[in-house]
Every structure is written in C-alpha cells, then in structure tokens.
Amino acid sequence: MELRHLQHFVAVAEDQHFTRAAERLMVSQSGLSASVRALERELQTPLFVRTTRRVTLTEAGRALLAEAERILAQVRAAHEAVAAVQGVLRGTLAVGTEQCIAGVNVAELLAAFRRRHPGVEIRLRQWGSAALAEEVAAGRLDLAFAYRTDADPDQLRTVPLTGEPMTVLCHPHHRLARAGAPVTPRDLADEVFVDFHPDWGPRRATDAAFAVAGVRRTVALEVNDVHSLLDLVDENLGVAVAPSHFRHKRPSLTALPLKDTGEAAYETVALVPSPRATSPAARALMELLDTGARDAGR
C-alpha cells in the first residue's frame, strides 16, 4: 500500500468527486482513478459507490477513511518532527475552536505563533465540541479548544484551560430581571429558551446543569452563533443560560446567577492528540499557551 494511494483515496472521499479531487491534487483524472482502483484491488473490496453525479463511500471505504487520515497525519507529523530537529518549524497548523471560547484568546495566540513561526501555515475551523474532538482524534486537526469532553485517553489528551459558572441572561423587562435574585433550574422550567446546537459547549453545560437538577426544558430557538443568541434574548423572545463571560458581550441584558446545579459548570480544555501523534507545530502552540498567552480576563 503506497502513501499516494491513501492520499488520493482521502481526497476523493472529501470531495465526493473524482474530477474535483484530481484538480485539487493537480493530477490527471485517469491517474487518480487508476490509483483508487489499485487500492481497491489490494484490499479486495470496493471503496466507493460511483454515480454520474458523485461518489460515496462504501462501508469498507468509511472504515478505511478514519485509518487513512490517521496514517497521513502521522506521516506529516514525522516530516515536521525532522524539520523541527533541524531547527526549522514548517508545515501546517490546523486549529479548531468553539466561538467565544473561555480561557484562551485564540486570535492573540495564533498571532503570537505566526510571529514566532512564520513558515507554518495556520488553518482555523469553528465547530461544536463533539465535532472538534472527532477531528483531533482523526488527525484532521492538530489541536482544538473546546468544552471538556470524556475523551479516549489513547487518542486525546485534555489540558484544562478554565472553568466558570453558568449565568441566566434575560431582557431587563423580564419577570426574572425585575426580581433580581439568583435563579434555579426549577425557576426556569416554564421559560422559552434560546440556546446553541446540542454539540456546542455552552449547550452541553446547560443540559448537564438541568439534568443534575432533574428539570426538563425545551429549546425553542436554536442558533449557531453567539450574536444571534444575544439578539434573540435582547428582543425578549426567550432566556438563555450561558457561561458567565457572555454577560460582558451585551451589557444591556440582565445577568442572574444560576444556582442549585451541583458541580455543573462551563469548563474549557485544549484537546491534543497522544504525545506520539502531536505535531511539532501543536507542541509549539501549547508552549506559547503555557508561557502566558492565555486570556485570563476573557
């Protein structure tokens, strides 16, 4: 099995199209097709279902994709490790993060990294925490900043960043704002909620807090960005439970402490591969983080 066969296979799987993958790889379509067919002959099974419009992975193809991505990530890490020994940090740093993550100023951190290592290409992706964990474990991201997760220690390490309580945000004319007192999940049982998709860290922290209290809730207004959440609360369309640092983003809203949630809190971490799979660029970024690039004030 040749590495170029795996590279070609992964490119077709990502683009779901032979022509687009060939253009991206700058190879002929016939050469790309021959490479994939050679891999299928070696494995003695089809890897793609081919149609006139696109190609999709077979069950065998899906099984191979995760391993192929991991192998290629390790090969890249090996090349970068040799370069690092020679005193040159190069290659690509692929970073993932949730929006408005607490405990690290991602833009500031990446800017500091670029100044120190201008030969490394930086790529950034924003997703929810579960997706970020999957991307790091699969080798598609070098590291990610996310909500704490129960990760497989053989694939992921979690480095704590910070923790903070959850806060209830509501319109200043809302009944809770007029009372001005800390609230419990039971106080919110009949409220209309604005929240993020279930994959996002603040949503998972809120779900955990309500589960501890034994209170069921329904999210009526589901968004995928912070400003939409704040806009909806600002129009008094619902209340939101969010990490406490969100209150600084919209001072016009009323922020009330959430109590009686046990130890449930918003805790953020850096998700990093196992030591042998961690790229030199990822190690360099974590060193910057450890030496004071964290944004303690958020």
Backbone as CSV, one residue per row, in Angstrom:
resi,resn,N_x,N_y,N_z,CA_x,CA_y,CA_z,C_x,C_y,C_z
1,MET,0.841,-1.191,0.000,0.000,0.000,0.000,0.877,1.242,0.000
2,GLU,0.704,2.094,-0.985,1.518,3.302,-1.099,0.796,4.501,-0.489
3,LEU,1.598,5.420,0.049,1.014,6.607,0.665,0.208,7.423,-0.337
4,ARG,0.689,7.493,-1.584,-0.039,8.292,-2.567,-1.420,7.703,-2.842
5,HIS,-1.555,6.370,-2.736,-2.869,5.758,-2.903,-3.811,6.234,-1.799
6,LEU,-3.291,6.295,-0.559,-4.116,6.768,0.552,-4.446,8.244,0.392
7,GLN,-3.472,9.042,-0.052,-3.733,10.469,-0.273,-4.818,10.675,-1.334
8,HIS,-4.749,9.889,-2.398,-5.745,10.005,-3.458,-7.119,9.561,-2.966
9,PHE,-7.142,8.475,-2.213,-8.404,7.967,-1.669,-9.063,9.006,-0.762
10,VAL,-8.289,9.614,0.132,-8.836,10.611,1.064,-9.361,11.826,0.308
11,ALA,-8.646,12.260,-0.713,-9.085,13.427,-1.480,-10.420,13.159,-2.163
12,VAL,-10.588,11.985,-2.751,-11.859,11.643,-3.398,-12.970,11.555,-2.357
13,ALA,-12.665,10.980,-1.197,-13.672,10.875,-0.135,-14.112,12.255,0.337
14,GLU,-13.183,13.197,0.439,-13.523,14.545,0.903,-14.340,15.304,-0.136
15,ASP,-13.952,15.203,-1.405,-14.632,15.964,-2.460,-15.850,15.252,-3.021
16,GLN,-15.946,13.932,-2.768,-17.043,13.117,-3.308,-17.146,13.265,-4.835
17,HIS,-15.984,13.440,-5.452,-15.973,13.669,-6.900,-14.545,13.470,-7.403
18,PHE,-14.371,12.640,-8.425,-13.035,12.359,-8.938,-12.432,13.582,-9.637
19,THR,-13.236,14.288,-10.428,-12.699,15.426,-11.172,-12.216,16.527,-10.237
20,ARG,-13.033,16.869,-9.249,-12.636,17.935,-8.314,-11.400,17.522,-7.510
21,ALA,-11.364,16.254,-7.092,-10.210,15.779,-6.329,-8.944,15.816,-7.184
22,ALA,-9.071,15.428,-8.450,-7.908,15.453,-9.341,-7.402,16.873,-9.543
23,GLU,-8.332,17.824,-9.688,-7.928,19.223,-9.850,-7.216,19.735,-8.601
24,ARG,-7.730,19.368,-7.446,-7.102,19.831,-6.202,-5.710,19.237,-6.025
25,LEU,-5.556,17.967,-6.395,-4.264,17.299,-6.255,-3.312,17.596,-7.414
26,MET,-3.868,18.236,-8.451,-3.088,18.538,-9.648,-2.526,17.276,-10.288
27,VAL,-3.401,16.269,-10.454,-3.078,15.034,-11.166,-4.172,14.817,-12.203
28,SER,-3.921,13.932,-13.147,-4.941,13.637,-14.147,-6.049,12.799,-13.526
29,GLN,-7.263,12.952,-14.038,-8.372,12.170,-13.511,-8.157,10.682,-13.753
30,SER,-7.593,10.346,-14.901,-7.343,8.929,-15.187,-6.320,8.349,-14.214
31,GLY,-5.306,9.151,-13.884,-4.302,8.683,-12.927,-4.886,8.500,-11.542
32,LEU,-5.753,9.434,-11.158,-6.403,9.333,-9.850,-7.301,8.099,-9.790
33,SER,-8.076,7.873,-10.836,-8.955,6.700,-10.878,-8.151,5.411,-10.804
34,ALA,-7.025,5.368,-11.531,-6.178,4.171,-11.518,-5.601,3.926,-10.129
35,SER,-5.244,5.013,-9.430,-4.692,4.887,-8.080,-5.724,4.298,-7.123
36,VAL,-6.962,4.789,-7.201,-8.021,4.273,-6.329,-8.333,2.822,-6.672
37,ARG,-8.372,2.497,-7.958,-8.629,1.107,-8.349,-7.531,0.179,-7.852
38,ALA,-6.289,0.646,-7.867,-5.183,-0.168,-7.356,-5.366,-0.451,-5.867
39,LEU,-5.824,0.557,-5.139,-6.066,0.372,-3.705,-7.208,-0.611,-3.484
40,GLU,-8.264,-0.515,-4.285,-9.391,-1.439,-4.163,-8.965,-2.862,-4.489
41,ARG,-8.096,-3.020,-5.494,-7.612,-4.375,-5.816,-6.796,-4.940,-4.667
42,GLU,-5.963,-4.098,-4.063,-5.128,-4.577,-2.963,-5.977,-4.995,-1.765
43,LEU,-7.017,-4.218,-1.484,-7.886,-4.517,-0.339,-8.993,-5.506,-0.693
44,GLN,-9.146,-5.782,-1.980,-10.123,-6.756,-2.484,-11.559,-6.379,-2.112
45,THR,-11.843,-5.083,-2.221,-13.204,-4.619,-1.946,-13.413,-3.235,-2.549
46,PRO,-14.618,-2.916,-3.002,-14.890,-1.549,-3.477,-14.859,-0.567,-2.307
47,LEU,-14.322,0.603,-2.570,-14.263,1.649,-1.554,-15.271,2.760,-1.813
48,PHE,-15.749,2.858,-3.046,-16.701,3.901,-3.417,-17.864,3.309,-4.203
49,VAL,-19.024,3.950,-4.031,-20.159,3.714,-4.919,-20.149,4.864,-5.915
50,ARG,-19.961,4.565,-7.177,-19.794,5.596,-8.194,-21.111,5.839,-8.925
51,THR,-21.491,7.118,-9.065,-22.635,7.511,-9.890,-22.162,8.592,-10.842
52,THR,-23.029,9.033,-11.728,-22.647,10.083,-12.677,-22.480,11.435,-11.992
53,ARG,-23.127,11.622,-10.835,-23.068,12.920,-10.158,-21.974,12.988,-9.088
54,ARG,-21.797,11.918,-8.339,-20.816,11.945,-7.255,-20.457,10.533,-6.855
55,VAL,-19.509,10.432,-5.948,-19.132,9.129,-5.398,-19.351,9.167,-3.888
56,THR,-19.764,8.050,-3.333,-19.956,7.946,-1.886,-19.188,6.734,-1.384
57,LEU,-18.828,6.775,-0.137,-18.047,5.695,0.462,-18.899,4.459,0.723
58,THR,-18.326,3.301,0.489,-18.941,2.050,0.926,-18.640,1.879,2.414
59,GLU,-19.164,0.847,3.013,-18.866,0.587,4.424,-17.372,0.354,4.615
60,ALA,-16.767,-0.376,3.684,-15.318,-0.590,3.752,-14.568,0.735,3.582
61,GLY,-15.062,1.591,2.692,-14.439,2.892,2.483,-14.490,3.754,3.732
62,ARG,-15.632,3.725,4.425,-15.744,4.509,5.665,-14.769,3.999,6.714
63,ALA,-14.607,2.679,6.780,-13.668,2.108,7.751,-12.235,2.506,7.419
64,LEU,-11.906,2.516,6.122,-10.547,2.876,5.719,-10.281,4.364,5.916
65,LEU,-11.275,5.215,5.723,-11.057,6.656,5.759,-10.461,7.105,7.091
66,ALA,-11.022,6.637,8.199,-10.516,7.053,9.511,-9.058,6.647,9.687
67,GLU,-8.721,5.433,9.270,-7.339,4.968,9.419,-6.406,5.694,8.461
68,ALA,-6.874,5.943,7.237,-6.041,6.639,6.256,-5.718,8.050,6.724
69,GLU,-6.717,8.738,7.258,-6.479,10.098,7.758,-5.488,10.079,8.908
70,ARG,-5.601,9.081,9.773,-4.681,8.986,10.915,-3.260,8.709,10.431
71,ILE,-3.118,7.820,9.458,-1.786,7.490,8.923,-1.150,8.712,8.268
72,LEU,-1.914,9.411,7.452,-1.371,10.580,6.763,-1.000,11.688,7.748
73,ALA,-1.797,11.834,8.805,-1.467,12.831,9.831,-0.157,12.478,10.523
74,GLN,0.059,11.184,10.779,1.302,10.765,11.422,2.500,10.945,10.501
75,VAL,2.295,10.727,9.203,3.377,10.958,8.240,3.753,12.435,8.216
76,ARG,2.726,13.315,8.183,3.006,14.755,8.216,3.757,15.129,9.490
77,ALA,3.320,14.541,10.609,3.979,14.836,11.883,5.434,14.376,11.863
78,ALA,5.705,13.255,11.214,7.081,12.753,11.128,7.960,13.715,10.323
79,HIS,7.434,14.185,9.188,8.192,15.151,8.388,8.467,16.423,9.185
80,GLU,7.441,16.889,9.900,7.598,18.131,10.660,8.540,17.947,11.835
81,ALA,8.551,16.732,12.428,9.459,16.470,13.549,10.909,16.521,13.096
82,VAL,11.193,15.954,11.926,12.554,16.000,11.391,12.961,17.447,11.114
83,ALA,12.035,18.222,10.529,12.332,19.625,10.254,12.598,20.388,11.550
84,ALA,11.822,20.059,12.594,11.992,20.747,13.881,13.362,20.447,14.478
85,VAL,13.834,19.200,14.343,15.164,18.833,14.838,16.234,19.642,14.118
86,GLN,15.969,19.939,12.855,16.911,20.729,12.060,16.785,22.225,12.338
87,GLY,15.890,22.582,13.270,15.749,23.972,13.672,14.769,24.771,12.855
88,VAL,13.974,24.101,12.032,13.006,24.797,11.188,11.616,24.242,11.465
89,LEU,10.707,25.091,11.915,9.331,24.675,12.106,8.545,25.082,10.872
90,ARG,7.945,24.102,10.203,7.226,24.394,8.975,6.024,23.469,8.879
91,GLY,5.350,23.526,7.755,4.171,22.686,7.566,2.902,23.461,7.849
92,THR,1.923,22.771,8.400,0.602,23.353,8.642,0.193,23.144,10.092
93,LEU,-0.433,24.156,10.666,-1.039,24.043,11.994,-2.541,24.181,11.814
94,ALA,-3.265,23.110,12.027,-4.723,23.122,11.897,-5.336,23.166,13.291
95,VAL,-6.033,24.267,13.585,-6.594,24.513,14.917,-8.110,24.584,14.824
96,GLY,-8.793,24.005,15.801,-10.240,24.111,15.889,-10.630,24.820,17.173
97,THR,-11.773,25.475,17.151,-12.243,26.162,18.348,-13.746,26.364,18.287
98,GLU,-14.353,26.473,19.452,-15.716,26.964,19.527,-15.683,28.488,19.510
99,GLN,-16.827,29.097,19.195,-16.921,30.558,19.263,-16.793,31.025,20.704
100,CYS,-16.109,32.162,20.875,-16.041,32.832,22.181,-15.619,31.865,23.288
101,ILE,-14.648,31.019,22.994,-14.189,30.043,23.982,-13.526,30.768,25.150
102,ALA,-13.772,30.308,26.346,-13.185,30.925,27.535,-11.812,30.316,27.809
103,GLY,-10.945,31.103,28.428,-9.659,30.593,28.867,-8.516,30.807,27.910
104,VAL,-8.806,31.226,26.678,-7.741,31.493,25.721,-8.241,32.504,24.701
105,ASN,-7.407,33.467,24.377,-7.701,34.408,23.304,-7.087,33.804,22.041
106,VAL,-7.917,33.138,21.249,-7.408,32.362,20.118,-6.714,33.260,19.096
107,ALA,-7.313,34.388,18.771,-6.703,35.283,17.785,-5.339,35.776,18.255
108,GLU,-5.245,36.147,19.514,-3.980,36.633,20.066,-2.937,35.528,20.063
109,LEU,-3.362,34.327,20.424,-2.447,33.192,20.478,-1.906,32.862,19.088
110,LEU,-2.795,32.823,18.087,-2.357,32.497,16.732,-1.463,33.597,16.161
111,ALA,-1.747,34.848,16.502,-0.892,35.947,16.044,0.516,35.820,16.626
112,ALA,0.600,35.462,17.904,1.908,35.271,18.537,2.651,34.101,17.895
113,PHE,1.901,33.042,17.570,2.512,31.881,16.916,3.057,32.263,15.544
114,ARG,2.283,33.023,14.784,2.736,33.411,13.437,3.994,34.266,13.495
115,ARG,4.051,35.168,14.466,5.263,35.994,14.597,6.487,35.134,14.884
116,ARG,6.293,34.100,15.677,7.426,33.257,16.060,7.764,32.215,14.991
117,HIS,6.740,31.756,14.262,6.948,30.677,13.285,6.299,31.060,11.947
118,PRO,6.864,32.011,11.239,6.231,32.493,10.001,6.184,31.455,8.885
119,GLY,6.978,30.386,8.987,6.987,29.367,7.944,5.875,28.345,8.059
120,VAL,5.041,28.451,9.082,3.949,27.494,9.290,2.637,28.113,8.820
121,GLU,1.926,27.390,7.973,0.614,27.839,7.519,-0.424,27.532,8.596
122,ILE,-1.223,28.520,8.973,-2.242,28.345,10.011,-3.607,28.166,9.360
123,ARG,-4.316,27.143,9.800,-5.694,26.930,9.371,-6.583,26.860,10.604
124,LEU,-7.738,27.503,10.535,-8.646,27.563,11.682,-10.039,27.105,11.263
125,ARG,-10.671,26.290,12.125,-12.031,25.828,11.894,-12.851,26.018,13.165
126,GLN,-14.113,26.439,13.004,-15.029,26.571,14.142,-16.107,25.498,14.054
127,TRP,-16.239,24.701,15.117,-17.275,23.682,15.213,-17.705,23.576,16.671
128,GLY,-18.658,22.675,16.907,-19.025,22.340,18.271,-17.998,21.390,18.879
129,SER,-18.068,21.214,20.189,-17.023,20.478,20.895,-16.937,19.006,20.501
130,ALA,-18.079,18.348,20.298,-18.039,16.924,19.926,-17.359,16.742,18.573
131,ALA,-17.703,17.610,17.617,-17.079,17.534,16.292,-15.591,17.836,16.375
132,LEU,-15.213,18.797,17.204,-13.795,19.129,17.351,-13.015,17.947,17.905
133,ALA,-13.580,17.261,18.891,-12.901,16.085,19.454,-12.702,15.009,18.387
134,GLU,-13.704,14.799,17.551,-13.595,13.813,16.480,-12.520,14.211,15.474
135,GLU,-12.454,15.498,15.151,-11.486,15.966,14.161,-10.052,15.824,14.674
136,VAL,-9.835,16.102,15.954,-8.493,15.942,16.516,-8.128,14.464,16.585
137,ALA,-9.058,13.627,17.026,-8.785,12.190,17.128,-8.482,11.578,15.765
138,ALA,-9.130,12.102,14.719,-8.923,11.568,13.367,-7.679,12.132,12.701
139,GLY,-7.037,13.121,13.330,-5.843,13.705,12.750,-6.102,14.818,11.772
140,ARG,-7.360,15.242,11.640,-7.670,16.340,10.718,-7.401,17.701,11.347
141,LEU,-7.343,17.767,12.671,-6.929,18.969,13.389,-5.744,18.612,14.277
142,ASP,-4.819,19.558,14.429,-3.664,19.326,15.308,-4.049,19.460,16.774
143,LEU,-4.969,20.363,17.068,-5.484,20.545,18.422,-6.721,21.406,18.340
144,ALA,-7.463,21.474,19.445,-8.691,22.264,19.454,-8.948,22.790,20.851
145,PHE,-9.656,23.909,20.907,-10.089,24.499,22.170,-11.598,24.287,22.265
146,ALA,-12.022,23.590,23.326,-13.403,23.128,23.371,-13.883,22.977,24.805
147,TYR,-15.163,22.651,24.926,-15.756,22.286,26.217,-15.209,20.924,26.628
148,ARG,-15.049,20.715,27.909,-14.488,19.437,28.376,-15.291,18.257,27.829
149,THR,-14.600,17.175,27.551,-15.240,16.014,26.974,-14.642,14.755,27.565
150,ASP,-15.418,13.680,27.599,-14.914,12.384,28.062,-14.207,11.711,26.892
151,ALA,-12.942,12.068,26.702,-12.196,11.594,25.548,-11.493,10.281,25.840
152,ASP,-11.265,9.517,24.783,-10.468,8.301,24.873,-9.019,8.716,25.109
153,PRO,-8.431,8.371,26.264,-7.070,8.840,26.572,-6.020,8.313,25.603
154,ASP,-6.316,7.229,24.873,-5.370,6.717,23.892,-5.327,7.598,22.646
155,GLN,-6.377,8.388,22.436,-6.444,9.232,21.252,-6.332,10.720,21.560
156,LEU,-6.818,11.137,22.731,-6.864,12.562,23.054,-6.394,12.821,24.477
157,ARG,-5.681,13.914,24.628,-5.366,14.421,25.967,-6.144,15.714,26.171
158,THR,-6.600,15.958,27.369,-7.298,17.198,27.680,-6.451,18.022,28.639
159,VAL,-6.179,19.259,28.235,-5.407,20.184,29.057,-6.365,21.260,29.554
160,PRO,-6.635,21.328,30.867,-7.600,22.308,31.383,-7.188,23.742,31.074
161,LEU,-8.169,24.552,30.706,-7.945,25.971,30.465,-8.550,26.815,31.572
162,THR,-9.878,26.707,31.755,-10.540,27.498,32.792,-11.910,26.898,33.088
163,GLY,-12.517,27.361,34.139,-13.883,26.973,34.487,-14.617,28.190,35.031
164,GLU,-15.911,28.239,34.803,-16.702,29.360,35.289,-18.155,28.924,35.454
165,PRO,-18.920,29.629,36.278,-20.329,29.271,36.464,-21.168,29.676,35.263
166,MET,-22.346,29.094,35.182,-23.312,29.468,34.153,-24.197,30.589,34.679
167,THR,-24.629,31.463,33.779,-25.418,32.639,34.112,-26.688,32.672,33.270
168,VAL,-27.775,33.143,33.859,-29.025,33.313,33.125,-29.058,34.721,32.549
169,LEU,-29.260,34.823,31.237,-29.378,36.111,30.565,-30.826,36.327,30.158
170,CYS,-31.354,37.499,30.463,-32.741,37.803,30.103,-32.893,39.291,29.814
171,HIS,-34.020,39.635,29.215,-34.326,41.032,28.912,-34.546,41.787,30.229
172,PRO,-34.158,43.062,30.328,-34.328,43.796,31.593,-35.783,43.946,32.034
173,HIS,-36.763,43.759,31.108,-38.171,43.832,31.499,-38.759,42.465,31.824
174,HIS,-37.945,41.423,31.739,-38.419,40.078,32.051,-38.715,39.982,33.549
175,ARG,-39.643,39.098,33.908,-40.033,38.956,35.324,-38.836,38.583,36.197
176,LEU,-37.915,37.772,35.678,-36.744,37.376,36.461,-35.829,38.568,36.718
177,ALA,-35.705,39.444,35.722,-34.866,40.635,35.886,-35.450,41.560,36.943
178,ARG,-36.766,41.664,36.942,-37.408,42.549,37.938,-37.192,42.015,39.343
179,ALA,-37.181,40.683,39.503,-36.941,40.101,40.828,-35.490,40.309,41.247
180,GLY,-34.571,40.166,40.269,-33.166,40.462,40.531,-32.463,39.495,41.448
181,ALA,-32.972,38.272,41.576,-32.383,37.301,42.501,-31.786,36.123,41.739
182,PRO,-30.845,35.406,42.350,-30.340,34.180,41.713,-31.496,33.221,41.423
183,VAL,-31.370,32.427,40.359,-32.449,31.524,39.972,-31.949,30.092,39.926
184,THR,-32.873,29.166,40.027,-32.568,27.741,39.943,-33.153,27.201,38.633
185,PRO,-32.734,26.020,38.195,-33.369,25.414,37.020,-34.884,25.280,37.158
186,ARG,-35.360,25.007,38.354,-36.813,24.874,38.547,-37.529,26.202,38.323
187,ASP,-36.860,27.316,38.644,-37.453,28.630,38.392,-37.632,28.884,36.894
188,LEU,-36.867,28.157,36.088,-36.854,28.385,34.641,-37.658,27.342,33.871
189,ALA,-38.322,26.461,34.592,-38.967,25.312,33.946,-39.962,25.712,32.863
190,ASP,-40.662,26.819,33.021,-41.697,27.215,32.062,-41.229,28.275,31.068
191,GLU,-39.930,28.563,31.058,-39.417,29.613,30.181,-39.199,29.117,28.749
192,VAL,-39.195,30.059,27.820,-38.784,29.796,26.436,-37.270,29.981,26.377
193,PHE,-36.561,28.981,25.862,-35.097,29.031,25.872,-34.525,29.322,24.489
194,VAL,-33.493,30.162,24.505,-32.628,30.362,23.347,-31.321,29.641,23.659
195,ASP,-30.838,28.823,22.740,-29.605,28.086,23.037,-28.922,27.686,21.732
196,PHE,-27.739,27.114,21.890,-26.960,26.651,20.754,-27.359,25.224,20.369
197,HIS,-26.767,24.735,19.291,-26.972,23.349,18.895,-26.441,22.417,19.989
198,PRO,-26.972,21.217,20.101,-26.576,20.309,21.191,-25.093,19.991,21.240
199,ASP,-24.371,20.164,20.140,-22.946,19.853,20.083,-22.079,20.917,20.751
200,TRP,-22.641,22.102,20.965,-21.839,23.222,21.468,-21.634,23.134,22.973
201,GLY,-20.455,23.613,23.421,-20.100,23.532,24.831,-21.090,24.182,25.777
202,PRO,-21.501,25.458,25.555,-22.463,26.066,26.474,-23.779,25.291,26.559
203,ARG,-24.247,24.750,25.431,-25.478,23.952,25.446,-25.272,22.685,26.275
204,ARG,-24.132,22.029,26.092,-23.872,20.804,26.847,-23.742,21.084,28.345
205,ALA,-23.134,22.224,28.683,-23.022,22.595,30.096,-24.396,22.887,30.688
206,THR,-25.247,23.576,29.930,-26.597,23.876,30.410,-27.421,22.601,30.552
207,ASP,-27.339,21.728,29.556,-28.069,20.452,29.635,-27.634,19.661,30.861
208,ALA,-26.323,19.682,31.145,-25.817,18.956,32.319,-26.347,19.575,33.613
209,ALA,-26.411,20.903,33.676,-26.902,21.579,34.880,-28.369,21.252,35.139
210,PHE,-29.181,21.235,34.080,-30.595,20.921,34.245,-30.800,19.443,34.556
211,ALA,-29.937,18.586,34.027,-30.037,17.155,34.342,-29.733,16.909,35.816
212,VAL,-28.724,17.610,36.342,-28.401,17.479,37.767,-29.587,17.891,38.626
213,ALA,-30.300,18.944,38.201,-31.452,19.437,38.959,-32.717,18.630,38.695
214,GLY,-32.679,17.718,37.728,-33.857,16.913,37.402,-34.965,17.707,36.734
215,VAL,-34.596,18.744,35.984,-35.572,19.610,35.322,-35.456,19.436,33.813
216,ARG,-36.593,19.188,33.162,-36.603,19.100,31.706,-36.879,20.474,31.112
217,ARG,-36.278,20.752,29.986,-36.524,22.023,29.317,-36.561,21.789,27.811
218,THR,-37.174,22.721,27.099,-37.253,22.650,25.645,-36.609,23.892,25.067
219,VAL,-35.700,23.692,24.124,-35.069,24.821,23.443,-35.907,25.140,22.211
220,ALA,-36.576,26.279,22.242,-37.446,26.675,21.130,-36.689,27.409,20.037
221,LEU,-35.662,28.152,20.436,-34.903,28.984,19.498,-33.448,28.510,19.514
222,GLU,-33.049,27.797,18.475,-31.720,27.186,18.426,-30.869,27.908,17.383
223,VAL,-29.694,28.345,17.787,-28.827,29.137,16.913,-27.433,28.515,16.873
224,ASN,-26.603,29.028,15.956,-25.233,28.523,15.867,-24.189,29.631,15.967
225,ASP,-24.585,30.786,16.515,-23.589,31.823,16.773,-24.020,32.655,17.968
226,VAL,-23.032,33.235,18.628,-23.256,33.943,19.887,-24.125,35.175,19.693
227,HIS,-23.869,35.944,18.652,-24.588,37.206,18.492,-26.071,36.972,18.201
228,SER,-26.408,35.909,17.482,-27.825,35.606,17.264,-28.511,35.269,18.573
229,LEU,-27.821,34.513,19.438,-28.388,34.183,20.747,-28.660,35.462,21.538
230,LEU,-27.690,36.369,21.578,-27.855,37.599,22.346,-28.938,38.489,21.739
231,ASP,-29.018,38.516,20.409,-30.050,39.324,19.747,-31.453,38.846,20.126
232,LEU,-31.654,37.536,20.145,-32.973,36.986,20.452,-33.365,37.271,21.897
233,VAL,-32.409,37.158,22.803,-32.696,37.485,24.209,-32.955,38.978,24.352
234,ASP,-32.206,39.778,23.592,-32.364,41.232,23.657,-33.738,41.680,23.169
235,GLU,-34.386,40.868,22.327,-35.745,41.170,21.855,-36.805,40.525,22.748
236,ASN,-36.377,39.967,23.880,-37.283,39.357,24.860,-38.055,38.169,24.277
237,LEU,-37.399,37.442,23.369,-38.027,36.251,22.780,-37.752,34.997,23.591
238,GLY,-36.885,35.089,24.565,-36.576,33.949,25.410,-35.432,34.297,26.338
239,VAL,-35.083,33.336,27.190,-33.942,33.496,28.089,-32.847,32.529,27.645
240,ALA,-31.630,32.804,28.059,-30.506,31.931,27.730,-29.700,31.638,28.983
241,VAL,-29.176,30.440,29.051,-28.216,30.090,30.096,-26.868,29.971,29.403
242,ALA,-25.903,30.757,29.841,-24.633,30.856,29.122,-23.479,30.990,30.109
243,PRO,-22.253,30.740,29.660,-21.090,30.980,30.517,-21.088,32.432,30.995
244,SER,-20.603,32.660,32.189,-20.738,33.979,32.810,-20.047,35.078,32.002
245,HIS,-19.001,34.763,31.229,-18.314,35.829,30.496,-19.153,36.364,29.333
246,PHE,-20.222,35.664,28.965,-21.098,36.163,27.897,-21.790,37.464,28.299
247,ARG,-21.954,37.704,29.604,-22.689,38.887,30.044,-21.972,40.169,29.630
248,HIS,-20.658,40.082,29.420,-19.910,41.277,29.026,-20.133,41.627,27.554
249,LYS,-20.656,40.685,26.781,-20.843,40.927,25.351,-22.107,41.730,25.054
250,ARG,-23.036,41.772,25.990,-24.275,42.531,25.783,-24.693,43.122,27.139
251,PRO,-24.087,44.238,27.551,-24.363,44.820,28.872,-25.827,45.207,29.071
252,SER,-26.591,45.374,27.978,-27.996,45.766,28.115,-28.854,44.649,28.691
253,LEU,-28.370,43.412,28.660,-29.128,42.286,29.201,-28.893,42.165,30.703
254,THR,-29.859,41.568,31.382,-29.718,41.288,32.809,-29.103,39.910,32.979
255,ALA,-28.089,39.832,33.827,-27.409,38.563,34.107,-27.694,38.156,35.545
256,LEU,-28.194,36.931,35.726,-28.538,36.421,37.054,-27.790,35.122,37.318
257,PRO,-27.248,34.944,38.522,-26.548,33.701,38.839,-27.505,32.508,38.782
258,LEU,-26.989,31.377,38.307,-27.748,30.124,38.295,-27.231,29.259,39.438
259,LYS,-28.128,28.849,40.329,-27.705,28.079,41.496,-28.387,26.712,41.492
260,ASP,-27.999,25.894,42.480,-28.562,24.547,42.667,-28.317,23.649,41.451
261,THR,-27.099,23.695,40.934,-26.754,22.835,39.787,-25.620,21.882,40.125
262,GLY,-25.390,21.661,41.431,-24.314,20.764,41.830,-22.971,21.315,41.396
263,GLU,-22.140,20.444,40.786,-20.821,20.862,40.319,-20.821,21.190,38.827
264,ALA,-21.991,21.220,38.221,-22.065,21.503,36.789,-21.539,22.907,36.514
265,ALA,-20.624,23.026,35.573,-20.033,24.319,35.230,-19.536,24.259,33.797
266,TYR,-19.174,25.416,33.299,-18.607,25.516,31.953,-17.092,25.415,32.088
267,GLU,-16.532,24.300,31.631,-15.098,24.058,31.746,-14.524,23.861,30.352
268,THR,-13.490,24.629,30.034,-12.887,24.521,28.717,-11.516,23.878,28.797
269,VAL,-11.148,23.211,27.710,-9.889,22.474,27.655,-9.259,22.642,26.275
270,ALA,-7.982,22.338,26.203,-7.325,22.137,24.920,-7.331,20.635,24.653
271,LEU,-7.811,20.240,23.485,-7.809,18.837,23.070,-6.590,18.602,22.193
272,VAL,-5.717,17.702,22.636,-4.453,17.455,21.944,-4.319,15.954,21.711
273,PRO,-3.753,15.530,20.571,-3.571,14.092,20.346,-2.613,13.487,21.359
274,SER,-2.475,12.164,21.312,-1.497,11.484,22.156,-0.107,12.036,21.855
275,PRO,0.827,11.963,22.803,2.143,12.581,22.605,2.836,12.161,21.302
276,ARG,2.731,10.901,20.930,3.433,10.457,19.715,2.786,11.000,18.451
277,ALA,1.503,11.409,18.546,0.805,11.935,17.367,0.747,13.458,17.344
278,THR,1.269,14.102,18.376,1.223,15.569,18.431,2.294,16.161,17.530
279,SER,1.899,17.034,16.636,2.847,17.629,15.690,3.736,18.646,16.392
280,PRO,4.932,18.906,15.865,5.787,19.951,16.442,5.095,21.310,16.495
281,ALA,4.298,21.629,15.475,3.589,22.913,15.477,2.595,22.980,16.633
282,ALA,1.882,21.886,16.890,0.936,21.858,18.004,1.662,21.997,19.330
283,ARG,2.806,21.336,19.456,3.584,21.470,20.690,4.053,22.915,20.881
284,ALA,4.466,23.549,19.790,4.914,24.939,19.882,3.778,25.862,20.301
285,LEU,2.576,25.599,19.789,1.436,26.431,20.168,1.098,26.236,21.642
286,MET,1.141,25.005,22.122,0.847,24.752,23.531,1.908,25.373,24.435
287,GLU,3.141,25.401,23.967,4.195,26.060,24.752,3.911,27.554,24.882
288,LEU,3.450,28.165,23.782,3.066,29.570,23.844,1.930,29.786,24.839
289,LEU,0.963,28.882,24.818,-0.172,28.983,25.731,0.300,28.883,27.173
290,ASP,1.216,27.957,27.427,1.722,27.750,28.794,2.566,28.903,29.288
291,THR,3.154,29.662,28.357,4.035,30.756,28.780,3.324,32.095,28.886
292,GLY,1.976,32.053,28.871,1.263,33.283,29.202,0.401,33.881,28.141
293,ALA,0.106,33.157,27.051,-0.753,33.732,26.021,-2.232,33.546,26.305
294,ARG,-2.553,32.894,27.439,-3.964,32.759,27.781,-4.558,34.111,28.120
295,ASP,-5.809,34.249,27.778,-6.501,35.498,28.074,-7.279,35.327,29.368
296,ALA,-6.618,35.625,30.493,-7.242,35.368,31.776,-8.520,36.172,31.964
297,GLY,-8.576,37.336,31.363,-9.760,38.157,31.545,-10.913,37.801,30.627
298,ARG,-10.648,36.965,29.579,-11.659,36.585,28.600,-12.305,37.812,28.012
